[in-house]
Amino acid sequence: MSKGTTEPGYRNRNEQVVVRKTDLPGNDHNQITYVLRCDECGHEYGSNGSDIFQRRCPAHDGGATGLSIGD
């Protein structure tokens, strides 16, 4: 059984993995921020839940700048 795109452990086709859900608002309508980690370089960043399936790493793969995750 596959994981939903917002479940921790979900990996998209660009090797971005959901780490956890935050309590922070996203920047799209009715979205919250999720922490993603790039499996290739380890970079962690925030994403709207609705964008997880298509995200690329912003550190090395030309992805859009991630949302704040409150570090």
Helices and strands as residue ranges (DSSP letters): E 16-25, E 32-38, E 44-48, G 49-54
